[in-house]
Amino acid sequence: MIFNHQNLRHELFSNHSLERFAHPDGMARRPFQKDSMVPHCPASRHGAAPGGGLSALCPISPALSTQAGVPGTGLTNGLCACRQYSDNTGNPFSCPVSRPPDSGNHIAPSAMPNRTVLWLTVLCLAAATATSRAAPDAVSTEMSFLDDIPVVLSAARLIQPLKDAPGAATVIDRAMIRASGARNLAELLAWVPGFQLGHKNGATALTTYHGLSDDAPRRMLVRVDGRSAYSPYFISGIEWAKISVDIDDIDRIEVFRGSNAAAYGSNAFLGVVNIITRPAADTPRFRLRITEGENGIQERVLSTRQQAGNVSARLTVGRQGDNGLELLGDTYRNQRVDARIDWQLAPDQELEFHLGFVDSRARTGLSNDVTDPARSIDSYSGFGQLRWRKQLGLGDEIKATYFHQEERAVDAFFVPIGGGNGVQVDYGNRALRDDLEFEHLRHPRSDLRLAWGAGWREDRVSSEQIFATDENIVVRQARLFANTEWQATPEWTFNAGAMLEKTNETGPRLSPRLAANFHVLPDTTLRAAFSRAYRNLTPFERYADVRFTTVTGGVLLRQSFQPSPGLKPERVTTREVGVRQEWRGGRSSVDLRLFDERVEDMLRRVTAPSNVTPAPALNNNGETPRYFNGGYARIRGAELSGLYRPTHDTWVGGHYASLDINSNDEFADRSAPNEQFSVFAAAEVSPGWHMSVSHHFVGSMQWYTQDKHRLKAYRRTDLRLARRIAAGGVRGELAVGVERFTDEVSDYLPTLTRPTQAYVTLRVEY
């Protein structure tokens, strides 16, 4: 959010200051992290001591801080050496604390893929711990008042403390992302209760919340800096490999567990993952990451940041790949470019540019199957985004966002049938998306906040093989939304919101939500929420008409899917209650969510007479699959999560989820485990040495497949040991990680196993 300097002092120390220091599509105010790593400024509406102000979180009294806090100058009187903090627009405000830079001795980088070398590296790192005499890491030894603000930025398009959010949310910050050792974004969702993860092949990660998914999950939304990453192409869903953002450029990931269509529309049917990247000015001037590991793991990432007057720019390029799953031989490589430019037009205006491109190549198919031969699939994805913000007054803001996105895939082969004849198969496709949105944030009263806006989107999808036409499938959508928070009393907080959507395929649909939070004690909150949401169907679900015709003679041999006219959007009605207990200003917490989700008009597959006359020769009884609205699922259960975090880099946490799915669709019934849990921990085991471990248990389930493909329950343990150093303004980290330390894992089909594998990662930045 943008604010003028005249109101800065009032903003910092008013009771409602926190929500004005960040924006749902941005981030909580972060420092320009050049020579030290400094977390969010710990001002919180509910985190302060009785009487308000910052006295509970800062060793400086509110009065002194107010007198000393001059924008751009830091605090005086020798109370603390204050750095400038800034929001995601680059506007500074003063913070009462800062951290000294890391210190340590330089170590030479080493990274080799051989398993023996990797394990020797682990032993050497462990042995060196006993004799290390490096200076303490000042970053990780600072206490609670330096840790991250316990807020969620995107539950209702309003910045809110977690205890005031209209539902349960999980926040994974930058320190957790690094300690996890995750090499891609999808792996991080294992830290969130209720999520299921799988790998269809080496390049395609599958993620779903509360099951109900096949190999193209499409009932949750992923947003990156306010842009929907929900692929508009013919099957739709989340293509994690097509997200251009590098994992080290992410500031935090927020996961809203439960339907959030009231804020973000129909794709947020069962949940939302909101990825928030670091502002360009909050990025190291130079950053390098190299990873080498078993199974062909390779990654090279280079990032640079430049400043010119009021313009800050970041450019990140990278290449990633591995040898995939042994049974499939699906080696993949992808190359990506991601850029962000922040331009401060005026003290009350900012312009952001986001650009990204991903070029992927993956092996697929089988060498002994002429109908699915071994081949390479090339896919390309790119986007450009423009976002303008302007402050209208104290706490009020308008924002306009436009983005254009294109996706293209090349996948063609020939299937011989004899006599020189055959079938030319071309799964190539192209999709274009244009999206425009206006949003207005208002504070009409000190106890009332409102975010409202409108948007328009157009998707154009083409694939002659999938839709039996070379014409574009065009889907247009208009939307109007509003979300409000009312602090009725110090104990009661109410959230209400709704999204009205209309497409050229369906009439208007209203997705409302109402939530109430009761603060029994300052750190103990009871909540209850009701919502209803609709999921607009994908082009494939409505219009798929997949035909295979001979090259010579044009004979239709087979139709594997036919159009499904007259479909209605799926509908989910959610009722939930919860309780949240916080400690240490919210940095340690326990959260319990009890839910009842009823999905109606759910799509099911049925075999019906083909729409083609005469019927294809190879179709049994002349019938072809199609969809119909005959499904129903009731999902009930509980999710318990906890986190104890005494310092920024030290924590112990875990979660447990119990789900019961009752459905008239046998595939839906088994699409999520009845039980799953995770535990994870990270700590500085010795000055400069950091270790993290995570263990996950996932009960038996299956991904909308046959009974013979039901997965057994499995356990997964990941380990990571890192040595951090800093010298002469250069910071480095050498880390060794082991994935699936205890055993190999099957997370999609029983026959597709992912073995134990180790890797080494070197990071250098200044």
ChimeraX attribute file (.defattr): number of C-alpha atoms within 10 A of each C-alpha:
attribute: neighborCount
match mode: 1-to-1
recipient: residues
	/A:1	30
	/A:2	29
	/A:3	26
	/A:4	17
	/A:5	16
	/A:6	9
	/A:7	12
	/A:8	18
	/A:9	19
	/A:10	13
	/A:11	21
	/A:12	23
	/A:13	20
	/A:14	12
	/A:15	18
	/A:16	17
	/A:17	19
	/A:18	24
	/A:19	24
	/A:20	23
	/A:21	25
	/A:22	24
	/A:23	24
	/A:24	21
	/A:25	22
	/A:26	25
	/A:27	26
	/A:28	30
	/A:29	26
	/A:30	26
	/A:31	28
	/A:32	23
	/A:33	19
	/A:34	17
	/A:35	18
	/A:36	20
	/A:37	17
	/A:38	24
	/A:39	24
	/A:40	20
	/A:41	27
	/A:42	25
	/A:43	28
	/A:44	26
	/A:45	19
	/A:46	22
	/A:47	25
	/A:48	19
	/A:49	15
	/A:50	11
	/A:51	9
	/A:52	16
	/A:53	25
	/A:54	25
	/A:55	18
	/A:56	21
	/A:57	22
	/A:58	20
	/A:59	14
	/A:60	17
	/A:61	14
	/A:62	19
	/A:63	13
	/A:64	14
	/A:65	25
	/A:66	17
	/A:67	11
	/A:68	18
	/A:69	22
	/A:70	17
	/A:71	18
	/A:72	16
	/A:73	15
	/A:74	21
	/A:75	25
	/A:76	16
	/A:77	8
	/A:78	7
	/A:79	14
	/A:80	16
	/A:81	16
	/A:82	19
	/A:83	23
	/A:84	21
	/A:85	26
	/A:86	25
	/A:87	25
	/A:88	27
	/A:89	27
	/A:90	26
	/A:91	21
	/A:92	24
	/A:93	26
	/A:94	25
	/A:95	27
	/A:96	29
	/A:97	21
	/A:98	22
	/A:99	20
	/A:100	13
	/A:101	19
	/A:102	23
	/A:103	22
	/A:104	21
	/A:105	15
	/A:106	15
	/A:107	13
	/A:108	8
	/A:109	14
	/A:110	14
	/A:111	19
	/A:112	16
	/A:113	19
	/A:114	15
	/A:115	15
	/A:116	11
	/A:117	13
	/A:118	24
	/A:119	17
	/A:120	11
	/A:121	18
	/A:122	21
	/A:123	11
	/A:124	11
	/A:125	18
	/A:126	15
	/A:127	11
	/A:128	13
	/A:129	16
	/A:130	9
	/A:131	9
	/A:132	14
	/A:133	13
	/A:134	16
	/A:135	13
	/A:136	16
	/A:137	21
	/A:138	16
	/A:139	22
	/A:140	21
	/A:141	17
	/A:142	17
	/A:143	13
	/A:144	19
	/A:145	24
	/A:146	23
	/A:147	24
	/A:148	23
	/A:149	22
	/A:150	23
	/A:151	23
	/A:152	29
	/A:153	25
	/A:154	28
	/A:155	28
	/A:156	28
	/A:157	23
	/A:158	24
	/A:159	24
	/A:160	25
	/A:161	19
	/A:162	23
	/A:163	29
	/A:164	27
	/A:165	26
	/A:166	27
	/A:167	26
	/A:168	25
	/A:169	24
	/A:170	19
	/A:171	20
	/A:172	17
	/A:173	16
	/A:174	20
	/A:175	16
	/A:176	22
	/A:177	20
	/A:178	14
	/A:179	24
	/A:180	23
	/A:181	25
	/A:182	17
	/A:183	16
	/A:184	14
	/A:185	18
	/A:186	19
	/A:187	17
	/A:188	17
	/A:189	21
	/A:190	19
	/A:191	24
	/A:192	25
	/A:193	25
	/A:194	27
	/A:195	19
	/A:196	23
	/A:197	19
	/A:198	19
	/A:199	21
	/A:200	17
	/A:201	24
	/A:202	21
	/A:203	24
	/A:204	20
	/A:205	21
	/A:206	24
	/A:207	27
	/A:208	27
	/A:209	22
	/A:210	28
	/A:211	28
	/A:212	25
	/A:213	22
	/A:214	17
	/A:215	18
	/A:216	18
	/A:217	20
	/A:218	24
	/A:219	27
	/A:220	25
	/A:221	28
	/A:222	22
	/A:223	19
	/A:224	19
	/A:225	19
	/A:226	21
	/A:227	21
	/A:228	18
	/A:229	21
	/A:230	19
	/A:231	25
	/A:232	24
	/A:233	25
	/A:234	23
	/A:235	17
	/A:236	18
	/A:237	23
	/A:238	26
	/A:239	19
	/A:240	19
	/A:241	21
	/A:242	23
	/A:243	21
	/A:244	25
	/A:245	25
	/A:246	20
	/A:247	16
	/A:248	17
	/A:249	20
	/A:250	19
	/A:251	21
	/A:252	22
	/A:253	24
	/A:254	22
	/A:255	24
	/A:256	25
	/A:257	24
	/A:258	25
	/A:259	31
	/A:260	32
	/A:261	32
	/A:262	30
	/A:263	26
	/A:264	25
	/A:265	24
	/A:266	28
	/A:267	24
	/A:268	26
	/A:269	28
	/A:270	27
	/A:271	23
	/A:272	27
	/A:273	22
	/A:274	26
	/A:275	25
	/A:276	25
	/A:277	25
	/A:278	21
	/A:279	27
	/A:280	28
	/A:281	26
	/A:282	23
	/A:283	25
	/A:284	22
	/A:285	17
	/A:286	17
	/A:287	20
	/A:288	17
	/A:289	19
	/A:290	21
	/A:291	22
	/A:292	23
	/A:293	23
	/A:294	20
	/A:295	21
	/A:296	16
	/A:297	20
	/A:298	20
	/A:299	20
	/A:300	17
	/A:301	20
	/A:302	18
	/A:303	23
	/A:304	19
	/A:305	20
	/A:306	16
	/A:307	14
	/A:308	8
	/A:309	7
	/A:310	12
	/A:311	18
	/A:312	21
	/A:313	21
	/A:314	25
	/A:315	18
	/A:316	23
	/A:317	20
	/A:318	21
	/A:319	18
	/A:320	20
	/A:321	21
	/A:322	20
	/A:323	20
	/A:324	23
	/A:325	19
	/A:326	15
	/A:327	11
	/A:328	17
	/A:329	18
	/A:330	22
	/A:331	21
	/A:332	22
	/A:333	19
	/A:334	22
	/A:335	21
	/A:336	24
	/A:337	22
	/A:338	22
	/A:339	21
	/A:340	22
	/A:341	22
	/A:342	23
	/A:343	21
	/A:344	20
	/A:345	14
	/A:346	12
	/A:347	15
	/A:348	19
	/A:349	21
	/A:350	24
	/A:351	20
	/A:352	22
	/A:353	17
	/A:354	19
	/A:355	20
	/A:356	22
	/A:357	22
	/A:358	23
	/A:359	20
	/A:360	22
	/A:361	20
	/A:362	22
	/A:363	21
	/A:364	21
	/A:365	17
	/A:366	16
	/A:367	12
	/A:368	9
	/A:369	10
	/A:370	14
	/A:371	15
	/A:372	15
	/A:373	15
	/A:374	18
	/A:375	16
	/A:376	19
	/A:377	18
	/A:378	16
	/A:379	20
	/A:380	19
	/A:381	23
	/A:382	21
	/A:383	21
	/A:384	17
	/A:385	21
	/A:386	16
	/A:387	20
	/A:388	17
	/A:389	22
	/A:390	21
	/A:391	20
	/A:392	17
	/A:393	14
	/A:394	16
	/A:395	21
	/A:396	20
	/A:397	23
	/A:398	19
	/A:399	19
	/A:400	18
	/A:401	19
	/A:402	20
	/A:403	21
	/A:404	18
	/A:405	23
	/A:406	21
	/A:407	21
	/A:408	18
	/A:409	20
	/A:410	15
	/A:411	15
	/A:412	13
	/A:413	17
	/A:414	16
	/A:415	16
	/A:416	15
	/A:417	12
	/A:418	7
	/A:419	6
	/A:420	8
	/A:421	14
	/A:422	16
	/A:423	20
	/A:424	16
	/A:425	19
	/A:426	16
	/A:427	16
	/A:428	18
	/A:429	19
	/A:430	20
	/A:431	22
	/A:432	22
	/A:433	21
	/A:434	18
	/A:435	20
	/A:436	18
	/A:437	19
	/A:438	17
	/A:439	20
	/A:440	19
	/A:441	24
	/A:442	19
	/A:443	18
	/A:444	11
	/A:445	9
	/A:446	10
	/A:447	14
	/A:448	15
	/A:449	20
	/A:450	22
	/A:451	22
	/A:452	20
	/A:453	18
	/A:454	18
	/A:455	18
	/A:456	18
	/A:457	18
	/A:458	17
	/A:459	21
	/A:460	20
	/A:461	24
	/A:462	23
	/A:463	23
	/A:464	17
	/A:465	19
	/A:466	25
	/A:467	24
	/A:468	16
	/A:469	12
	/A:470	12
	/A:471	12
	/A:472	16
	/A:473	18
	/A:474	16
	/A:475	17
	/A:476	16
	/A:477	18
	/A:478	18
	/A:479	20
	/A:480	21
	/A:481	23
	/A:482	22
	/A:483	24
	/A:484	21
	/A:485	24
	/A:486	17
	/A:487	16
	/A:488	11
	/A:489	11
	/A:490	11
	/A:491	13
	/A:492	17
	/A:493	22
	/A:494	22
	/A:495	22
	/A:496	21
	/A:497	25
	/A:498	25
	/A:499	25
	/A:500	19
	/A:501	24
	/A:502	17
	/A:503	17
	/A:504	11
	/A:505	17
	/A:506	15
	/A:507	9
	/A:508	13
	/A:509	18
	/A:510	20
	/A:511	27
	/A:512	22
	/A:513	25
	/A:514	18
	/A:515	22
	/A:516	21
	/A:517	24
	/A:518	20
	/A:519	20
	/A:520	11
	/A:521	10
	/A:522	17
	/A:523	17
	/A:524	16
	/A:525	21
	/A:526	19
	/A:527	24
	/A:528	20
	/A:529	20
	/A:530	19
	/A:531	23
	/A:532	23
	/A:533	29
	/A:534	27
	/A:535	23
	/A:536	23
	/A:537	20
	/A:538	19
	/A:539	23
	/A:540	21
	/A:541	21
	/A:542	21
	/A:543	19
	/A:544	23
	/A:545	24
	/A:546	20
	/A:547	20
	/A:548	21
	/A:549	17
	/A:550	18
	/A:551	16
	/A:552	10
	/A:553	8
	/A:554	10
	/A:555	13
	/A:556	18
	/A:557	15
	/A:558	19
	/A:559	23
	/A:560	18
	/A:561	23
	/A:562	28
	/A:563	20
	/A:564	19
	/A:565	12
	/A:566	12
	/A:567	18
	/A:568	19
	/A:569	21
	/A:570	21
	/A:571	20
	/A:572	23
	/A:573	20
	/A:574	22
	/A:575	17
	/A:576	21
	/A:577	20
	/A:578	20
	/A:579	20
	/A:580	22
	/A:581	19
	/A:582	22
	/A:583	16
	/A:584	17
	/A:585	23
	/A:586	26
	/A:587	22
	/A:588	19
	/A:589	20
	/A:590	19
	/A:591	20
	/A:592	20
	/A:593	22
	/A:594	17
	/A:595	20
	/A:596	17
	/A:597	22
	/A:598	19
	/A:599	23
	/A:600	18
	/A:601	18
	/A:602	22
	/A:603	20
	/A:604	16
	/A:605	14
	/A:606	12
	/A:607	15
	/A:608	14
	/A:609	16
	/A:610	21
	/A:611	17
	/A:612	15
	/A:613	8
	/A:614	9
	/A:615	19
	/A:616	23
	/A:617	13
	/A:618	13
	/A:619	16
	/A:620	12
	/A:621	13
	/A:622	19
	/A:623	21
	/A:624	24
	/A:625	18
	/A:626	24
	/A:627	22
	/A:628	18
	/A:629	17
	/A:630	14
	/A:631	17
	/A:632	20
	/A:633	20
	/A:634	19
	/A:635	20
	/A:636	19
	/A:637	19
	/A:638	20
	/A:639	22
	/A:640	20
	/A:641	23
	/A:642	19
	/A:643	21
	/A:644	19
	/A:645	23
	/A:646	18
	/A:647	19
	/A:648	22
	/A:649	21
	/A:650	21
	/A:651	19
	/A:652	18
	/A:653	19
	/A:654	21
	/A:655	23
	/A:656	20
	/A:657	23
	/A:658	20
	/A:659	19
	/A:660	18
	/A:661	22
	/A:662	16
	/A:663	19
	/A:664	14
	/A:665	18
	/A:666	13
	/A:667	21
	/A:668	26
	/A:669	21
	/A:670	24
	/A:671	23
	/A:672	30
	/A:673	26
	/A:674	16
	/A:675	19
	/A:676	24
	/A:677	23
	/A:678	22
	/A:679	19
	/A:680	22
	/A:681	21
	/A:682	22
	/A:683	19
	/A:684	20
	/A:685	13
	/A:686	17
	/A:687	21
	/A:688	26
	/A:689	24
	/A:690	21
	/A:691	22
	/A:692	24
	/A:693	20
	/A:694	24
	/A:695	20
	/A:696	20
	/A:697	17
	/A:698	24
	/A:699	16
	/A:700	18
	/A:701	26
	/A:702	27
	/A:703	28
	/A:704	21
	/A:705	19
	/A:706	10
	/A:707	12
	/A:708	9
	/A:709	15
	/A:710	19
	/A:711	22
	/A:712	16
	/A:713	16
	/A:714	16
	/A:715	19
	/A:716	18
	/A:717	19
	/A:718	22
	/A:719	20
	/A:720	23
	/A:721	23
	/A:722	24
	/A:723	23
	/A:724	23
	/A:725	23
	/A:726	23
	/A:727	14
	/A:728	10
	/A:729	13
	/A:730	19
	/A:731	22
	/A:732	25
	/A:733	21
	/A:734	24
	/A:735	26
	/A:736	25
	/A:737	26
	/A:738	23
	/A:739	21
	/A:740	21
	/A:741	17
	/A:742	14
	/A:743	15
	/A:744	17
	/A:745	21
	/A:746	18
	/A:747	26
	/A:748	24
	/A:749	20
	/A:750	14
	/A:751	11
	/A:752	18
	/A:753	17
	/A:754	19
	/A:755	18
	/A:756	18
	/A:757	20
	/A:758	26
	/A:759	26
	/A:760	29
	/A:761	23
	/A:762	21
	/A:763	17
	/A:764	20
	/A:765	21
	/A:766	20
